[in-house]
């Protein structure tokens, strides 16, 4: 889901309100937040039930997760056949819907996360895009990602540290470079490919060194 600059930062700033709240709750610096803090907060404070689920044969190929509400009871289920990084992203995506999209005036409501993002209606697209931004930023926030580059961590090291998939990390760093640092997408992609496939972070560090 490609977002324009203004939409991205609208969703970014909304997400950071939640990020700051969770960091304050656990008494952590932003760079030390991990995805499980958001999951644990959802379970322990928001009283959301989060369970793995084996969808049927057809749904397994199309759904990664969903969130449902009946009255004030919330449940998130995620496709247990996906890789662990994708499962975590899906849980965070559904939490994005919880924080931003639930309409308390309705008796019940649900959202489903599709494995392929091209199946959403025009009406649903902004909500799904915001949930993706939420998942991406809560998986690895800006301060945590900067810390990774300060420590000269490899692409693989970051996936292990944060429990993210390689695909999700690629998108995360691409957005980091093109949105926060306003790099030309082709230049950002070249720098990112050098980092991911050759272990060369020099170009990325040159672009972001001022803020490290």
NUGU-183417 format. One record per residue (C-alpha): x, y negated, z negated; residue number from 1; chain. Coordinates in steps of 0.02 Angstrom, whole numbers, m for minus. Example, Ala and Ser with C-alpha at 12.3 -4.5 7.8 and 13.67 -1.06 7.14 Angstrom:
REC; 615; 225; m390; 1; A
REC; 684; 53; m357; 2; A
//
This chain:
REC; 0; 0; 0; 1; A
REC; 89; m156; 62; 2; A
REC; 47; m311; m40; 3; A
REC; 78; m494; m5; 4; A
REC; 186; m590; m128; 5; A
REC; 43; m680; m217; 6; A
REC; m61; m522; m243; 7; A
REC; 89; m426; m307; 8; A
REC; 131; m556; m438; 9; A
REC; m50; m574; m491; 10; A
REC; m51; m387; m530; 11; A
REC; 127; m396; m598; 12; A
REC; 81; m531; m725; 13; A
REC; m78; m440; m777; 14; A
REC; 24; m282; m806; 15; A
REC; 155; m373; m909; 16; A
REC; 22; m423; m1035; 17; A
REC; m2; m237; m1069; 18; A
REC; 185; m201; m1064; 19; A
REC; 218; m336; m1194; 20; A
REC; 77; m270; m1304; 21; A
REC; 146; m92; m1303; 22; A
REC; 324; m152; m1334; 23; A
REC; 266; m255; m1484; 24; A
REC; 165; m109; m1552; 25; A
REC; 317; 6; m1553; 26; A
REC; 441; m131; m1599; 27; A
REC; 544; m102; m1442; 28; A
REC; 637; m212; m1320; 29; A
REC; 562; m203; m1146; 30; A
REC; 715; m113; m1078; 31; A
REC; 684; 29; m1200; 32; A
REC; 504; 63; m1151; 33; A
REC; 468; 228; m1064; 34; A
REC; 313; 299; m983; 35; A
REC; 272; 408; m1135; 36; A
REC; 248; 254; m1244; 37; A
REC; 101; 204; m1135; 38; A
REC; 32; 381; m1138; 39; A
REC; 50; 396; m1327; 40; A
REC; m30; 226; m1355; 41; A
REC; m175; 276; m1243; 42; A
REC; m203; 434; m1344; 43; A
REC; m170; 368; m1520; 44; A
REC; m241; 191; m1508; 45; A
REC; m359; 187; m1359; 46; A
REC; m427; 362; m1398; 47; A
REC; m412; 421; m1219; 48; A
REC; m405; 609; m1190; 49; A
REC; m271; 653; m1062; 50; A
REC; m273; 830; m995; 51; A
REC; m193; 927; m851; 52; A
REC; m319; 1001; m732; 53; A
REC; m312; 1129; m592; 54; A
REC; m425; 1056; m460; 55; A
REC; m508; 1170; m334; 56; A
REC; m417; 1219; m175; 57; A
REC; m487; 1075; m73; 58; A
REC; m471; 940; m207; 59; A
REC; m293; 993; m249; 60; A
REC; m241; 936; m77; 61; A
REC; m322; 765; m96; 62; A
REC; m334; 712; m279; 63; A
REC; m192; 673; m398; 64; A
REC; m300; 621; m545; 65; A
REC; m453; 530; m609; 66; A
REC; m521; 434; m757; 67; A
REC; m700; 446; m816; 68; A
REC; m801; 355; m948; 69; A
REC; m964; 406; m1032; 70; A
REC; m1021; 271; m1152; 71; A
REC; m860; 233; m1248; 72; A
REC; m777; 401; m1219; 73; A
REC; m632; 405; m1095; 74; A
REC; m542; 549; m1014; 75; A
REC; m400; 560; m889; 76; A
REC; m363; 718; m793; 77; A
REC; m216; 743; m676; 78; A
REC; m171; 871; m545; 79; A
REC; m60; 996; m637; 80; A
REC; 8; 1066; m473; 81; A
REC; 100; 905; m430; 82; A
REC; 282; 879; m478; 83; A
REC; 308; 805; m651; 84; A
REC; 356; 633; m586; 85; A
REC; 196; 622; m485; 86; A
REC; 94; 682; m634; 87; A
REC; 164; 541; m742; 88; A
REC; 133; 411; m608; 89; A
REC; m46; 473; m590; 90; A
REC; m77; 458; m778; 91; A
REC; m11; 280; m777; 92; A
REC; m113; 239; m622; 93; A
REC; m272; 294; m711; 94; A
REC; m223; 191; m863; 95; A
REC; m214; 42; m746; 96; A
REC; m397; 73; m705; 97; A
REC; m435; 86; m891; 98; A
REC; m359; m83; m930; 99; A
REC; m421; m179; m779; 100; A
REC; m569; m98; m694; 101; A
REC; m689; m21; m819; 102; A
REC; m857; m109; m822; 103; A
REC; m930; m95; m998; 104; A
REC; m1103; m141; m935; 105; A
REC; m1115; 28; m847; 106; A
REC; m1163; 186; m940; 107; A
REC; m1032; 286; m847; 108; A
REC; m894; 253; m723; 109; A
REC; m750; 345; m639; 110; A
REC; m601; 317; m526; 111; A
REC; m503; 446; m427; 112; A
REC; m324; 432; m367; 113; A
REC; m296; 502; m192; 114; A
REC; m133; 587; m144; 115; A
REC; m138; 491; 19; 116; A
REC; m175; 307; m6; 117; A
REC; m264; 281; 160; 118; A
REC; m432; 349; 104; 119; A
REC; m491; 200; 2; 120; A
REC; m628; 80; 54; 121; A
REC; m592; m104; 82; 122; A
REC; m683; m141; m81; 123; A
REC; m578; m16; m179; 124; A
REC; m409; m65; m106; 125; A
REC; m369; m210; m226; 126; A
REC; m408; m102; m378; 127; A
REC; m303; 42; m314; 128; A
REC; m160; m74; m267; 129; A
REC; m162; m152; m441; 130; A
REC; m165; 20; m523; 131; A
REC; m12; 67; m418; 132; A
REC; 80; m90; m471; 133; A
REC; 34; m52; m652; 134; A
REC; 99; 126; m637; 135; A
REC; 259; 72; m553; 136; A
REC; 299; m64; m681; 137; A
REC; 253; 38; m833; 138; A
REC; 358; 183; m770; 139; A
REC; 510; 66; m755; 140; A
REC; 488; m116; m801; 141; A
REC; 601; m253; m733; 142; A
REC; 709; m265; m888; 143; A
REC; 735; m76; m893; 144; A
REC; 783; m72; m709; 145; A
REC; 908; m214; m731; 146; A
REC; 984; m117; m876; 147; A
REC; 1007; 33; m761; 148; A
REC; 1106; m73; m639; 149; A
REC; 1208; m151; m781; 150; A
REC; 1258; 26; m830; 151; A
REC; 1295; 74; m649; 152; A
REC; 1174; 219; m658; 153; A
REC; 1151; 320; m500; 154; A
REC; 984; 340; m412; 155; A
REC; 975; 518; m477; 156; A
REC; 1018; 462; m654; 157; A
REC; 871; 342; m654; 158; A
REC; 747; 475; m597; 159; A
REC; 804; 586; m741; 160; A
REC; 805; 447; m872; 161; A
REC; 630; 386; m830; 162; A
REC; 551; 549; m771; 163; A
REC; 499; 475; m605; 164; A
REC; 494; 551; m432; 165; A
REC; 623; 498; m303; 166; A
REC; 486; 429; m191; 167; A
REC; 414; 322; m331; 168; A
REC; 585; 257; m380; 169; A
REC; 623; 209; m200; 170; A
REC; 463; 106; m190; 171; A
REC; 497; 31; m361; 172; A
REC; 671; m32; m316; 173; A
REC; 610; m90; m145; 174; A
REC; 475; m196; m228; 175; A
REC; 602; m257; m356; 176; A
REC; 716; m320; m218; 177; A
REC; 586; m389; m98; 178; A
REC; 467; m467; m225; 179; A
REC; 575; m524; m372; 180; A
REC; 726; m569; m267; 181; A
REC; 632; m604; m105; 182; A
REC; 754; m505; 2; 183; A
REC; 713; m474; 183; 184; A
REC; 635; m299; 188; 185; A
REC; 760; m231; 315; 186; A
REC; 907; m293; 211; 187; A
REC; 829; m223; 52; 188; A
REC; 800; m55; 136; 189; A
REC; 980; m46; 197; 190; A
REC; 1048; m87; 24; 191; A
REC; 929; 38; m56; 192; A
REC; 974; 177; 67; 193; A
REC; 1159; 149; 32; 194; A
REC; 1122; 164; m153; 195; A
REC; 1010; 316; m142; 196; A
REC; 1105; 420; m15; 197; A
REC; 1286; 362; m35; 198; A
REC; 1288; 308; m217; 199; A
REC; 1343; 133; m166; 200; A
REC; 1256; 1; m272; 201; A
REC; 1373; m141; m222; 202; A
REC; 1249; m227; m106; 203; A
REC; 1108; m219; m232; 204; A
REC; 1221; m284; m370; 205; A
REC; 1275; m428; m260; 206; A
REC; 1094; m481; m235; 207; A
REC; 1040; m466; m417; 208; A
REC; 1201; m504; m512; 209; A
REC; 1144; m680; m561; 210; A
REC; 1004; m611; m670; 211; A
REC; 1099; m465; m749; 212; A
//
